[in-house]
Amino acid sequence: MSGITPFDTQLRKVDVDKMFKDYLSDAEKIYEKCKEKGIVALLYGSIAVYYKVKDNKLSSDIMKFYRRSGPQDINFIVRTEDREKFKQVMCNLDYTPYFHLEKTLGNIVSMFFKEEKVVRAYYFNEMSFSHLIPVNWNSEFTLNEEDLLLSKLQIHFTLDKHLSDVISLLLKYDIEGNKIIELTSADWGLWKDVTDNLLKARDLVGRLITDQVKEREELIPVISRLVRLHGRIMNSQKKPSWKPIPEGEKYWRDF
């Protein structure tokens, strides 16, 4: 097949491939400087997904199709104890911090600017977005494949771009999901968002098959992996802490 091609190919002036490569290059430079200083920081978000799937054409085409204007930013999770050292590294690399954010939420999150690029850093010892999720800090450069997948599945208000990342990762990687099973078996709220997002991702695959992809067979692996992971989560033995929240009550965190 020829891949996924946006309908506005002739009108689009953004070189998405070049943008992703440029953003990834900057992320690698930041990571290497952090490593030199003993700072533990891991890349996540769209640039991390791109890094993981860039050598698989269909996977990278899918995630870029839903980002036709290119990536928005570079995202790092940084250990809390390395916060100030990370900020110093960014200043040494000629990034300018968003000073208002530093004054209000600088202990939790920072934004740095350099020309057209934005870097966001979250100072967490565990993912603290829609849900609280432990991080495997033994990974190199990016969150590992399962943590990266989980960082997308845990989002409460998902967009197609988030779901396309789920599809792209599962198209390339046969992720067993043992950590996902363990966490969702203990936390009903996380279970709810993860299972909902797996179903939404399955629906998006159906739309890709109908509207964009010529050969359905190329997406069969991701369909089977989505179905298998969803089934394992649904059939797993739930722990005493897994307690459904009454309908209408909020079960996710705002961040």
C-alpha positions, 0 to 999 in steps of 0.5 A, a space after each residue: 500500500 502507499 500509506 496514509 495520505 492526508 486529503 490536503 497533501 497538495 495544500 499542506 506546506 508543513 514538512 511533518 517528517 522534517 519537524 519530527 526529526 528536528 524535535 527528536 534531535 533536540 530531545 536527544 541533545 537534552 537527554 544526553 546533557 541530562 545524562 552527563 549531569 546524572 539527571 534522570 529524565 525520560 522522554 514521553 509524548 508524541 516525540 517518544 512515540 515517533 522515536 519508537 515507531 519511526 522505522 515502521 512506515 505504517 506506524 509512523 504514518 498513522 501517528 503523523 496523520 493525526 498531527 498534520 501540523 507537526 508536533 507541538 512540543 517535546 515532553 520529559 518526565 524528570 525525577 523530582 529530586 533532579 528538578 533544579 539541575 534539569 532547569 539549569 541544563 535547559 538554560 545552559 542549552 539556551 532555552 528560555 523558561 516561561 517565568 510566570 509558570 515558574 512562579 506559580 507551578 515551577 515545582 511541578 512543571 516547566 515550559 522552555 522556549 527556543 525559537 519555535 520549539 517548546 519543551 515541557 518538563 513534569 517533575 514527578 517520581 511517578 506519572 501524575 496525570 489523569 491517574 497515578 502510575 509508577 514509572 520504570 526509571 530503568 529505561 533509556 531515553 524514553 519511557 519503555 514501550 509499556 509505560 509509553 502505551 499506558 501514558 496514552 491509555 490513562 488519559 481521560 479526555 482522549 483525542 484521535 491523536 492520542 488513540 493513533 499513538 496507541 495504534 502505532 505502538 501496538 502495530 509495531 510492538 506486541 506488548 503483553 501488558 502485565 503491568 497494565 493488568 496489575 494496575 487496572 486490577 487494583 484501580 477501578 478509575 484507571 481500569 475504566 479509562 484504559 478499557 474505554 480507550 482501548 475500545 476507542 482505539 479499536 473504533 479508530 482502526 475501523 475508521 482508518 480501514 474505511 477511510 484511509 488504508 487500502 489494505 485491511 490486512 496490514 492492520 490485523 496485528 493491531 486489531 488482535 493486540 487491542 482485543 487481546 489486551 482488552 480481554 485480559 484486562 476485563 478477565 483479570 482477577 480484581 483486587 479489594 481496592 478495585 471499587 467502582 465509583 457511583 455513576 456521575 462521580 469523578 474518578 480521574 485527576 485534573 492536571 
